[in-house]
Structures are given as C-alpha cells and as structure tokens.
Amino acid sequence: MRDVLNIFLQIVQIDSESFYEENMSKFIQNFLQERDINFKVDKLNQIYAKISGELEPIIFCAHMTQFRLEKI
C-alpha cells in the first residue's frame, strides 16, 4: 500500500493541465520503462502499455490531465 501512496504523491506534484500533460506522460513512460513494461506513444501523446500474461486481457483508461486551482 505504501508504494501506491508514494506513486500518488509523486503524480499529484506534476503539473498536467489540459494540452500540457507532457511531464505526466514522461513520468508514466519512465515508470513503465523502469518495470520493463512494453508501451507505445501515439502522436497525441497517448500511452498504450501491454503486460503479457495468461489471464483474460483487461484495459485501464485514465486521463493524464489535472484541474488547476487558481488562487482567489
């Protein structure tokens, strides 16, 4: 559980507003590379990763963008 919390804390520190999610994409790509997970990135910077195994395939889909809260 601590690993999940650590990853979450890293992710929430990355600015990734709509149309400016390059840093989040790089974080995810590095995360996948460090774990030897095969992936592809398309021209829209979307990441497609595949982990081979014996179980039925599943798909996870998520946005890399965050809302930006401005100071009032």
Helices and strands as residue ranges (DSSP letters): H 2-11, H 22-34, E 38-41, E 47-50
